[in-house]
Amino acid sequence: MIVTTTELFRHAYANYAIGAYNINNLEQTVGLFRGNLGKIKKNEDPVDWQTAAPFILQISRGARSYTDKRFLEAMIRTADEIFPESVFAVHLDHGTEETCYDAIDSGFYSSVMIDASHEPFEKNVEITKRVVDRAHAKGVVVEAELGQLGGVEEDVTGSVCLTDPAQAAKFVELTGCDSLAVAIGTSHGAYKFAGQQALRLDVLVKIQAALPKGFPLVMHGASSVPKEWVDRINAAGGKLGSTSGVNEKEYIEAAKRGVCKINIDTDGRLVWCAIYRETFLKQPEDFDPRTPGKAFMPAYAEYIIHKNKMLGSAGQLQNVKKLLK
C-alpha cells in the first residue's frame, strides 16, 4: 500500500527512523520488498512480522533517466500487487523544480524532494514554496533541504555547510514544507568521513528545538559503507579505496532527535557490486544475467532486514497498519 511519508513519520517520530532506499532495477525492487517483509528467498514466503517494516522507496533523477521512468513505475505497481502486506511511500529523491512537477502531475508519487539547497536562502525558499503549493494541491507531500552535504552521488555534488537552526525554523515557516533534510556532517557517496568524525548530534538537537514540535527531519548521506562489503568487492577484483560511512549505532540517536527518514543508497550499491563480481568470478563460464540476480535478491533482502533493525523500524509494520486503519 502506497502512503505519504507524513503518515509514516507520525508513528516513527522520536522512536525510530524509516529506511529510505533507492532502487534502479528489478532485482533491487524485489529484494527491497522481500526484505521489508522478512521474505528472504521467495515472494510467497510468509511475512516475518518480527522484522517486517514500513519503508520509503526512493527514485532519483538518475534512475528515472536510466531507461525510462515508466519502467520503474510499472515495477513498483507490480510489486505493490505481489506484496500487498507492504506499506511504503514512493519518493522522488533530489528533484529539480521541473522534475518535481513531473512527478507530482504523474499521480504516482506520494512524496517529492525539492533540492534547492545550492541556492541562496531566499531563492531556496522561493523555489520550495512553489513546489509545496503545487504538491499540496494534489495531495503530495514535500521534503526540502537546507544546508549542504559534501561528496558525490550520481549528479548530486556539494561541500559541507551545516544547517543553521534559526534558518531552519524560518525556512519551514516560509515554505510550508512537510519535512526537512538537514546537514549535520554527513556526505554523499562511499567516502564520507575522515578519522573518527561522527554526526553532529549537537547541531541536530538545536535544529529540533527550533522547529515546531513533532516536525520530521531527514538525514541524507547515511550509508554505513560496511567494510565487509568493500573487502568483498576488492577481493573480487574491485579497486575501492579507503572508505568510511555513518556508524549504524548513531541511527537511533538521530531518530530520538527527530530524524524520521534516513536515506541509504550507497550501501545497496555495494551489496549489488559484491554479489555480481563474486558470482562471475566463481563461475567465469557463466554469461546468464539471471545467475547473479538470483544471488543478489536474497542477499539484499537480508541486508535490508539488518538495516531496519539498526533503524529501529524492524517489527513496526503491524503497528503502522493499525494506525492507518
C-alpha positions in Angstrom: 0.0 0.0 0.0 1.4 3.4 -1.0 1.1 6.1 1.6 2.6 9.5 2.2 5.7 10.0 4.3 3.7 12.1 6.7 1.6 9.1 7.6 4.8 7.1 8.3 6.5 9.9 10.2 3.5 10.3 12.6 4.2 6.9 14.0 8.0 7.0 13.8 8.8 10.4 15.3 11.4 10.2 18.2 11.0 6.4 18.3 12.7 5.1 15.2 13.6 6.1 11.6 12.1 4.9 8.3 14.6 3.5 5.9 14.6 5.3 2.5 16.1 3.0 -0.1 17.0 3.9 -3.7 16.2 1.4 -6.5 17.2 1.3 -10.1 16.2 -2.1 -11.4 14.1 -5.3 -11.0 16.4 -7.1 -8.7 16.7 -4.2 -6.2 13.0 -3.8 -6.3 12.2 -7.4 -5.4 15.0 -7.6 -2.8 13.7 -4.4 -1.2 10.1 -5.6 -0.9 11.1 -9.1 0.3 13.5 -7.6 2.9 10.9 -5.2 4.3 8.5 -8.2 4.8 11.2 -10.6 6.0 10.7 -12.8 2.9 14.3 -13.8 2.2 14.0 -16.4 -0.5 10.6 -16.4 -2.2 7.8 -13.9 -2.8 5.4 -16.5 -1.5 7.2 -16.9 1.9 5.1 -15.9 4.9 5.6 -12.4 6.4 8.0 -12.3 9.3 6.3 -9.8 11.5 9.2 -9.6 13.9 11.3 -7.9 11.2 8.7 -6.5 8.8 9.0 -2.7 8.4 7.4 0.2 6.7 9.8 1.8 4.2 10.3 4.6 1.7 11.1 3.6 -1.9 13.2 6.4 -3.5 13.6 7.1 -7.2 16.4 9.5 -8.2 16.7 11.6 -11.3 19.4 9.2 -12.5 17.1 6.2 -12.0 14.3 7.9 -13.9 16.5 8.6 -16.9 18.5 5.3 -16.8 16.0 3.8 -19.3 12.5 5.3 -18.9 10.7 6.3 -15.6 7.7 4.3 -16.7 9.6 1.0 -16.3 10.3 1.8 -12.7 6.7 2.9 -12.0 5.4 -0.3 -13.6 7.7 -2.5 -11.5 6.7 -0.7 -8.3 3.0 -1.1 -9.1 3.5 -4.8 -9.8 5.5 -5.2 -6.5 2.6 -3.5 -4.7 0.3 -6.2 -6.1 2.7 -9.1 -5.4 3.5 -7.9 -1.8 0.1 -6.5 -0.6 1.2 -6.5 3.0 3.7 -3.8 2.3 3.3 -0.2 3.5 5.6 2.3 1.8 5.9 5.7 0.3 7.1 6.4 -3.3 9.5 9.3 -3.1 11.3 11.4 -5.7 14.9 11.9 -4.4 16.8 15.2 -5.1 14.4 16.6 -7.6 14.8 19.8 -9.5 11.7 22.1 -9.7 10.9 20.7 -13.2 11.3 17.0 -12.1 9.1 17.6 -9.0 6.3 19.0 -11.2 6.6 16.0 -13.5 6.4 13.6 -10.5 3.5 15.5 -8.9 1.5 15.6 -12.1 2.1 11.9 -12.8 -0.2 10.9 -9.9 2.2 8.1 -8.9 4.5 9.7 -6.3 3.2 10.2 -2.8 6.2 12.4 -1.9 8.8 14.6 -3.6 12.0 16.2 -2.6 12.9 19.6 -4.0 16.6 20.2 -3.6 17.4 23.9 -4.0 19.9 23.8 -1.2 22.7 25.0 -3.5 20.8 28.3 -4.0 20.9 31.3 -1.6 18.4 31.1 1.3 15.8 33.4 -0.3 15.9 31.6 -3.7 15.7 28.2 -1.9 12.6 29.5 -0.1 11.0 30.8 -3.4 11.6 27.6 -5.3 10.5 25.3 -2.4 7.3 27.3 -1.8 6.2 26.9 -5.4 6.7 23.2 -5.3 4.9 22.9 -2.0 1.9 24.8 -3.3 1.7 22.6 -6.4 2.2 19.4 -4.5 -0.2 20.0 -1.7 -2.9 20.8 -4.3 -2.5 17.2 -5.5 -2.2 15.6 -2.0 1.6 15.1 -2.4 3.9 15.9 0.5 7.2 17.7 0.1 10.7 17.2 1.6 13.1 20.2 1.2 16.7 20.7 2.1 18.6 23.4 4.0 22.4 23.2 4.3 24.7 21.2 2.1 26.2 17.8 2.2 29.6 17.0 0.8 30.6 14.2 -1.5 29.3 12.9 -4.8 26.4 10.5 -5.6 25.0 10.3 -9.1 24.6 14.0 -10.2 24.5 15.3 -6.6 27.7 17.1 -5.5 28.4 19.5 -2.7 30.6 20.8 0.0 29.6 20.6 3.7 27.6 23.5 5.0 25.8 22.7 8.3 22.2 23.7 8.7 21.6 26.7 10.8 18.8 26.0 13.4 17.4 29.6 13.3 17.3 29.5 9.5 15.7 26.1 9.6 12.8 27.4 11.6 12.3 30.4 9.3 12.6 28.2 6.2 9.9 25.8 7.4 7.6 28.7 8.3 8.0 30.4 4.9 7.8 27.3 2.7 5.3 25.1 4.4 7.4 22.0 3.6 6.4 18.8 5.3 9.9 17.5 6.2 13.4 19.0 6.1 16.6 17.3 5.1 19.4 18.8 7.3 23.2 18.9 7.0 24.7 17.5 10.2 28.1 16.4 8.9 27.2 13.5 6.5 28.3 13.3 2.9 27.0 11.5 -0.2 28.9 8.5 -1.6 31.3 6.0 -0.1 33.9 8.4 1.2 32.0 10.3 4.0 34.3 10.8 6.9 37.9 11.2 7.8 39.3 9.6 11.0 36.8 9.3 13.8 34.4 12.1 12.6 30.8 11.4 13.5 27.4 13.0 13.2 26.9 16.4 14.7 24.1 15.4 17.1 24.7 18.7 19.0 23.6 20.6 15.9 20.6 18.2 15.4 19.4 18.9 18.9 19.4 22.6 18.3 17.5 22.2 14.9 14.9 20.0 16.6 14.4 22.5 19.3 14.0 25.4 16.9 11.3 23.7 14.8 7.6 23.1 15.6 7.1 20.2 18.0 7.0 16.9 16.1 8.3 18.3 12.8 10.1 15.4 10.9 13.7 15.7 9.9 15.6 13.8 7.3 19.2 12.6 7.1 20.9 12.2 3.7 24.2 10.5 3.0 23.6 8.0 5.8 25.0 4.8 4.3 27.4 3.0 6.7 29.7 1.7 3.9 30.4 -1.6 5.7 34.0 -2.8 5.5 32.8 -6.3 4.9 31.2 -5.4 1.6 34.1 -3.2 0.5 36.5 -6.0 1.2 34.4 -8.5 -0.7 34.3 -6.2 -3.7 38.1 -5.7 -3.7 38.7 -9.4 -3.2 36.6 -10.0 -6.4 38.7 -7.6 -8.5 37.3 -4.2 -7.3 39.5 -1.2 -6.5 37.7 0.8 -3.9 40.0 2.9 -1.8 39.7 3.6 1.9 36.0 4.2 2.6 34.0 5.3 5.6 30.4 5.8 6.5 27.9 6.6 9.3 28.1 4.5 12.4 24.9 2.5 12.4 24.6 2.9 16.1 24.0 6.6 15.5 20.8 6.0 13.5 18.7 5.6 16.7 20.4 8.5 18.3 19.4 10.7 15.4 15.9 9.2 15.4 15.5 10.2 19.1 16.3 13.8 18.0 13.5 14.0 15.3 15.1 12.3 12.3 12.3 10.2 10.8 13.8 9.3 7.4 17.3 8.1 6.8 18.5 7.8 3.2 20.5 4.7 2.2 21.8 4.3 -1.4 25.5 3.6 -1.4 25.2 0.5 0.8 22.7 -1.1 -1.6 25.2 -0.5 -4.5 28.0 -2.1 -2.5 25.9 -5.2 -2.0 25.0 -5.3 -5.7 28.6 -4.9 -6.8 30.0 -7.5 -4.4 27.4 -10.2 -5.4 27.8 -9.6 -9.1 31.6 -9.6 -9.0 31.8 -12.7 -6.9 29.2 -14.6 -9.0 31.0 -14.2 -12.3 34.5 -14.6 -10.7 33.4 -18.0 -9.3 31.6 -19.0 -12.5 33.6 -17.4 -15.3 32.0 -19.7 -17.9 28.5 -18.3 -17.0 27.1 -15.5 -19.1 23.5 -15.7 -17.8 22.4 -12.3 -16.3 19.9 -14.1 -14.1 22.6 -16.0 -12.2 23.9 -13.0 -10.2 20.4 -11.6 -9.9 19.2 -14.8 -8.2 22.1 -14.5 -5.7 21.6 -10.7 -5.2 17.9 -10.6 -4.3 18.1 -12.7 -1.1 21.4 -11.1 -0.1 19.8 -7.7 -0.5 16.7 -8.7 1.4 18.9 -9.9 4.3 20.8 -6.6 4.3 17.5 -4.6 4.3 16.4 -6.6 7.4 19.8 -5.7 9.0 19.4 -2.1 8.2 15.8 -1.9 9.5 17.0 -3.5 12.8 19.6 -0.7 13.2 17.0 2.0 12.3 14.5 0.6 14.8 11.8 0.1 12.1 12.0 -3.7 12.1 8.8 -5.2 13.6 6.9 -1.9 13.3 4.8 -2.8 10.2 1.8 -4.1 12.1 1.7 -1.1 14.4 1.8 1.2 11.4 -1.0 -0.7 9.7 -3.2 -0.3 12.8 -2.5 3.5 12.7 -3.6 3.7 9.1 -7.0 2.0 9.6 
